[in-house]
């Protein structure tokens, strides 16, 4: 059955608008910046409107909305990684943080050998690449979600899960 715009609008107003705060909270939870949250929220609302006819009113709305929102966020992050999209706002915030920081910690995945002793380098080299990079990124001051994003973009993990990062930091296994 084909739904017209008026029917979609009625369904949207009835089921989705009362849950708009829930959708925003989910977007906020999985966003690094307000700009990113707004982008996720707009995309989610747009797609939910387009596919509102797939919702089964006999089921609870929130699990359906949560699933859609998470899939959209995941797909947008994948697209950003594929196209190497750089968020200008993130760069500006990062440069402000670095300018204010008195830390000389500039450890990176590529230059860590110059900052550690031979024993630590040998120990790091015995780890698999995912665990080694997770540890080095943690030492560089990245948050767990940033580490998950970087490992995913480097194609070292197949997921954006923070739990995967925690596992690699804890065990050092693949």
C-alpha positions as a printed NumPy array, in Angstrom:
array([[ 0.   ,  0.   ,  0.   ],
       [ 1.399,  3.359, -1.052],
       [ 1.194,  6.191,  1.455],
       [ 0.795,  9.754,  0.296],
       [ 2.458, 12.766,  1.947],
       [-0.641, 13.643,  3.966],
       [-0.868, 10.145,  5.448],
       [ 2.841, 10.143,  6.23 ],
       [ 2.52 , 13.521,  7.909],
       [-0.367, 12.288, 10.051],
       [ 1.575,  9.188, 11.119],
       [ 4.676, 11.268, 11.775],
       [ 2.768, 13.756, 13.92 ],
       [ 1.036, 10.971, 15.815],
       [ 3.998,  8.667, 16.53 ],
       [ 7.283, 10.492, 15.994],
       [ 6.814, 14.072, 17.184],
       [ 5.993, 13.004, 20.753],
       [ 9.317, 11.083, 20.727],
       [11.497, 13.811, 19.22 ],
       [13.276, 14.423, 22.546],
       [14.096, 10.724, 22.777],
       [15.607, 10.777, 19.282],
       [17.626, 13.882, 20.159],
       [18.968, 12.261, 23.358],
       [20.095,  9.192, 21.406],
       [21.836, 11.414, 18.851],
       [23.458, 13.426, 21.633],
       [24.687, 10.269, 23.341],
       [26.562,  9.097, 20.247],
       [27.855, 12.505, 19.101],
       [31.14 , 14.204, 19.799],
       [29.919, 17.728, 19.114],
       [26.641, 19.63 , 19.023],
       [27.062, 20.069, 15.28 ],
       [27.364, 16.312, 14.802],
       [24.322, 15.762, 17.023],
       [22.249, 18.177, 14.941],
       [23.37 , 16.459, 11.761],
       [22.375, 13.03 , 13.117],
       [19.068, 14.366, 14.43 ],
       [18.125, 16.001, 11.122],
       [19.023, 12.916,  9.116],
       [17.083, 10.673, 11.502],
       [13.952, 12.819, 11.403],
       [14.128, 12.972,  7.612],
       [14.509,  9.222,  7.201],
       [11.88 ,  8.383,  9.815],
       [ 9.423, 10.575,  7.945],
       [10.241,  8.824,  4.675],
       [ 9.799,  5.35 ,  6.144],
       [ 7.087,  5.964,  8.756],
       [ 4.792,  3.486,  7.021],
       [ 7.154,  0.643,  8.018],
       [ 6.401,  1.187, 11.721],
       [ 4.062, -1.377, 13.26 ],
       [ 1.795,  0.516, 15.734],
       [ 1.229, -2.683, 17.709],
       [ 4.863, -2.537, 18.884],
       [ 6.591, -0.011, 21.122],
       [ 7.94 ,  2.968, 19.223],
       [11.186,  3.589, 21.144],
       [13.044,  0.373, 20.25 ],
       [12.176,  0.994, 16.602],
       [13.383,  4.611, 16.802],
       [16.538,  3.655, 18.702],
       [17.455,  1.046, 16.095],
       [16.891,  3.436, 13.211],
       [18.844,  6.228, 14.907],
       [21.833,  3.985, 15.676],
       [21.9  ,  2.637, 12.121],
       [21.825,  6.141, 10.679],
       [24.635,  7.28 , 12.983],
       [26.698,  4.219, 12.075],
       [26.108,  4.742,  8.361],
       [27.028,  8.429,  8.574],
       [30.247,  7.589, 10.422],
       [31.12 ,  4.98 ,  7.807],
       [30.542,  7.561,  5.065],
       [32.773, 10.034,  6.896],
       [35.536,  7.43 ,  7.114],
       [35.152,  6.418,  3.459],
       [35.401,  9.964,  2.217],
       [37.858, 11.11 ,  4.887],
       [35.466, 13.895,  5.826],
       [37.042, 16.243,  8.334],
       [34.792, 18.245, 10.568],
       [36.087, 21.846, 10.646],
       [34.513, 22.46 , 14.041],
       [36.401, 19.468, 15.483],
       [39.676, 20.819, 14.092],
       [39.024, 24.269, 15.555],
       [38.196, 22.802, 18.97 ],
       [41.249, 20.557, 18.844],
       [43.556, 23.438, 17.973],
       [42.164, 25.491, 20.873],
       [42.669, 22.577, 23.257],
       [46.236, 22.033, 22.002],
       [47.017, 25.743, 22.286],
       [45.774, 25.825, 25.878],
       [47.52 , 22.597, 26.792],
       [50.992, 22.741, 28.303],
       [51.517, 19.057, 27.603],
       [54.372, 18.005, 25.354],
       [52.779, 14.603, 24.797],
       [52.826, 14.08 , 21.056],
       [52.897, 10.287, 20.954],
       [51.448,  8.925, 17.754],
       [50.978,  5.526, 16.187],
       [53.876,  6.269, 13.845],
       [56.418,  7.871, 16.189],
       [56.008,  6.053, 19.502],
       [59.471,  4.414, 19.314],
       [61.237,  7.665, 20.192],
       [59.239,  8.116, 23.418],
       [59.646,  4.658, 24.984],
       [62.51 ,  2.482, 26.13 ],
       [63.556, -0.605, 24.17 ],
       [61.814, -2.928, 26.65 ],
       [58.482, -1.148, 26.26 ],
       [58.84 , -1.03 , 22.47 ],
       [59.513, -4.777, 22.42 ],
       [56.47 , -5.391, 24.611],
       [54.299, -3.193, 22.378],
       [55.556, -4.974, 19.268],
       [54.432, -8.329, 20.683],
       [50.841, -7.076, 20.752],
       [48.553, -7.319, 17.777],
       [48.137, -4.037, 15.82 ],
       [44.661, -3.319, 17.192],
       [45.732, -3.548, 20.83 ],
       [49.01 , -1.705, 20.239],
       [47.244,  1.175, 18.486],
       [44.525,  1.309, 21.158],
       [47.163,  1.594, 23.894],
       [49.144,  4.233, 22.006],
       [46.025,  6.283, 21.306],
       [45.028,  6.03 , 24.963],
       [48.5  ,  7.238, 25.972],
       [48.078, 10.147, 23.564],
       [44.984, 11.244, 25.456],
       [42.21 , 10.067, 23.144],
       [38.849,  9.103, 24.65 ],
       [37.454,  5.6  , 24.187],
       [34.971,  6.748, 21.553],
       [37.727,  8.567, 19.635],
       [39.907,  5.446, 19.795],
       [37.019,  3.345, 18.492],
       [36.511,  5.779, 15.596],
       [40.225,  5.839, 14.711],
       [40.585,  2.047, 14.832],
       [37.498,  1.7  , 12.658],
       [38.743,  4.26 , 10.141],
       [42.108,  2.455, 10.014],
       [40.107, -0.727,  9.278],
       [41.62 , -2.46 , 12.292],
       [38.2  , -3.248, 13.74 ],
       [34.867, -3.951, 12.132],
       [32.905, -2.03 , 14.732],
       [32.688,  1.362, 16.407],
       [32.091, -0.303, 19.772],
       [33.753,  1.154, 22.847],
       [33.537, -2.3  , 24.417],
       [35.864, -3.618, 21.709],
       [38.391, -0.914, 22.592],
       [38.101, -1.759, 26.29 ],
       [38.693, -5.407, 25.471],
       [41.846, -4.639, 23.48 ],
       [43.161, -2.329, 26.187],
       [42.494, -4.951, 28.85 ],
       [43.741, -8.112, 27.13 ],
       [45.971, -7.139, 24.241],
       [44.348, -9.832, 22.092],
       [42.651, -9.759, 18.717]])
